């Protein structure tokens, strides 16, 4: 992950997520998008733009950063991927089940590169949630089964790993 655009994305995401921490570990939040990018980096044919988008995948959703700022800093390819990776539902759309259905449909329409990043995100989150929050795991697991059924354009190796995690819990295997 030595590409200049990826290093700029890491710096940008570090500032954007400053003060945020991972729910179960207390680690700086930016460790999550960096881990997602490392998973994407294992995919044959990944691009520097995919890696940058993986690092930036939560910035628009979880910080004051806008998609326009992402585009100005990283260009239209990265911005489009980040846009596909950003949930589109709003609290006023209804309960969690309704909002997640809206977000699943958005993800299902995404191009293969965005779906691959989404699956990498799911892999990293699944490992943490299945390990640290068995009560939420029951809800999360069902949501991710529904999502994986729709992410048919994602990298097949990552998708298979995600399915194993969702079906069997935290599989301690390499990607």
C-alpha positions as CSV (number, residue, x, y, z in Angstrom):
1,X,0.0,0.0,0.0
2,X,2.8,2.4,-0.9
3,X,1.0,4.3,-3.6
4,X,1.0,8.1,-3.1
5,X,-2.9,8.3,-3.3
6,X,-3.2,5.7,-0.6
7,X,-0.8,7.5,1.7
8,X,-2.8,10.7,1.2
9,X,-6.0,8.9,1.9
10,X,-4.6,7.5,5.2
11,X,-3.5,11.0,6.2
12,X,-6.9,12.4,5.2
13,X,-8.9,9.7,7.0
14,X,-6.7,10.0,10.1
15,X,-7.6,13.7,10.4
16,X,-11.3,13.1,9.5
17,X,-11.7,10.3,12.1
18,X,-9.6,12.1,14.8
19,X,-11.0,11.4,18.3
20,X,-13.2,8.4,17.1
21,X,-12.4,5.0,18.5
22,X,-13.4,1.4,17.6
23,X,-16.3,0.3,19.7
24,X,-14.9,-2.9,21.2
25,X,-11.2,-2.2,21.3
26,X,-10.8,1.5,21.9
27,X,-8.3,1.7,19.1
28,X,-8.2,4.8,16.9
29,X,-11.0,4.4,14.4
30,X,-8.7,4.9,11.4
31,X,-7.3,1.4,12.1
32,X,-10.5,-0.1,10.7
33,X,-10.4,1.6,7.2
34,X,-6.7,0.9,7.0
35,X,-7.4,-2.8,7.8
36,X,-10.1,-2.8,5.1
37,X,-7.7,-1.5,2.6
38,X,-5.2,-4.2,3.5
39,X,-7.8,-6.8,2.8
40,X,-8.6,-5.2,-0.6
41,X,-4.9,-5.2,-1.3
42,X,-5.0,-9.0,-1.3
43,X,-7.5,-9.0,-4.3
44,X,-6.0,-9.6,-7.7
45,X,-6.5,-6.6,-9.9
46,X,-7.0,-4.1,-7.1
47,X,-6.2,-0.5,-8.0
48,X,-4.7,2.4,-6.0
49,X,-8.1,4.1,-6.3
50,X,-9.8,1.0,-4.7
51,X,-7.3,1.1,-1.8
52,X,-7.9,4.9,-1.3
53,X,-11.6,4.4,-1.4
54,X,-11.3,1.6,1.2
55,X,-9.4,3.9,3.5
56,X,-12.0,6.6,3.0
57,X,-15.1,4.4,3.0
58,X,-16.5,5.7,6.3
59,X,-15.5,9.4,6.0
60,X,-18.6,10.7,4.4
61,X,-20.9,8.5,6.5
62,X,-19.2,9.1,9.9
63,X,-17.5,12.5,9.8
64,X,-18.3,16.0,8.5
65,X,-16.4,15.2,5.2
66,X,-18.6,15.5,2.1
67,X,-18.4,13.6,-1.1
68,X,-17.4,16.8,-2.9
69,X,-14.4,17.1,-0.6
70,X,-13.4,13.5,-1.4
71,X,-13.7,14.3,-5.1
72,X,-11.7,17.5,-4.9
73,X,-8.9,15.7,-3.0
74,X,-8.9,12.3,-4.7
75,X,-10.7,12.6,-8.0
76,X,-14.0,11.3,-9.4
77,X,-13.0,7.6,-9.4
78,X,-12.3,7.5,-5.7
79,X,-15.3,9.7,-4.9
80,X,-17.7,7.5,-6.9
81,X,-16.5,4.4,-5.0
82,X,-16.8,6.2,-1.7
83,X,-20.3,7.3,-2.7
84,X,-21.3,3.7,-3.4
85,X,-19.9,2.7,0.0
86,X,-21.8,5.3,1.9
87,X,-25.1,4.3,3.4
88,X,-28.0,6.3,1.8
89,X,-30.7,5.6,4.4
90,X,-31.7,8.3,6.9
91,X,-33.2,7.9,10.4
92,X,-36.5,9.2,9.2
93,X,-36.7,6.3,6.6
94,X,-37.9,4.0,9.4
95,X,-36.6,1.4,11.8
96,X,-33.2,-0.4,11.5
97,X,-34.6,-3.2,9.3
98,X,-36.1,-0.7,6.8
99,X,-32.9,1.4,6.7
100,X,-30.7,-1.6,6.2
101,X,-32.9,-2.8,3.4
102,X,-32.5,0.6,1.7
103,X,-28.7,0.4,2.1
104,X,-28.6,-3.2,0.8
105,X,-30.3,-2.2,-2.4
106,X,-27.8,0.7,-2.8
107,X,-24.9,-1.7,-2.3
108,X,-26.4,-4.3,-4.7
109,X,-26.4,-1.7,-7.5
110,X,-22.7,-0.8,-6.9
111,X,-20.0,-1.8,-9.4
112,X,-17.8,-4.7,-8.7
113,X,-14.9,-2.7,-7.2
114,X,-17.2,-1.0,-4.6
115,X,-18.8,-4.4,-3.8
116,X,-15.4,-5.9,-3.2
117,X,-14.5,-3.0,-0.8
118,X,-17.9,-3.5,0.9
119,X,-17.1,-7.2,1.4
120,X,-13.7,-6.4,2.8
121,X,-15.4,-4.0,5.3
122,X,-17.9,-6.7,6.2
123,X,-15.0,-9.2,6.8
124,X,-13.2,-6.8,9.2
125,X,-16.4,-5.8,11.1
126,X,-17.6,-9.4,11.3
127,X,-14.4,-10.5,13.0
128,X,-14.8,-7.8,15.7
129,X,-18.5,-8.1,16.3
130,X,-18.6,-11.9,16.4
131,X,-15.7,-11.9,18.9
132,X,-16.8,-9.0,21.2
133,X,-20.7,-8.7,21.0
134,X,-22.5,-12.0,20.9
135,X,-25.9,-10.4,21.4
136,X,-25.6,-7.9,18.5
137,X,-23.9,-10.7,16.5
138,X,-27.3,-12.4,16.1
139,X,-28.8,-9.3,14.4
140,X,-25.7,-8.3,12.5
141,X,-25.2,-11.8,11.2
142,X,-28.7,-11.9,9.6
143,X,-28.2,-8.5,8.1
144,X,-24.9,-9.6,6.5
145,X,-26.4,-12.8,5.1
146,X,-29.0,-10.6,3.3
147,X,-26.3,-8.3,2.1
148,X,-23.9,-11.0,0.9
149,X,-26.7,-12.5,-1.2
150,X,-26.8,-9.3,-3.2
151,X,-23.0,-8.6,-3.5
152,X,-22.6,-11.0,-6.4
153,X,-20.1,-8.8,-8.3
154,X,-17.6,-8.7,-5.4
155,X,-14.3,-10.6,-5.5
156,X,-15.3,-14.2,-5.1
157,X,-12.4,-15.2,-2.8
158,X,-13.3,-12.4,-0.3
159,X,-17.0,-13.1,-0.7
160,X,-16.4,-16.8,0.2
161,X,-14.4,-15.7,3.3
162,X,-17.2,-13.4,4.3
163,X,-19.7,-16.1,4.0
164,X,-17.6,-18.4,6.1
165,X,-17.4,-15.8,8.8
166,X,-21.1,-15.0,8.7
167,X,-22.1,-18.7,8.8
168,X,-19.5,-19.9,11.3
169,X,-18.5,-16.9,13.3
170,X,-15.0,-15.6,13.7
171,X,-13.0,-17.9,11.5
172,X,-9.3,-17.3,12.4
173,X,-8.0,-17.8,9.0
174,X,-6.0,-15.5,6.7
175,X,-7.7,-13.8,3.8
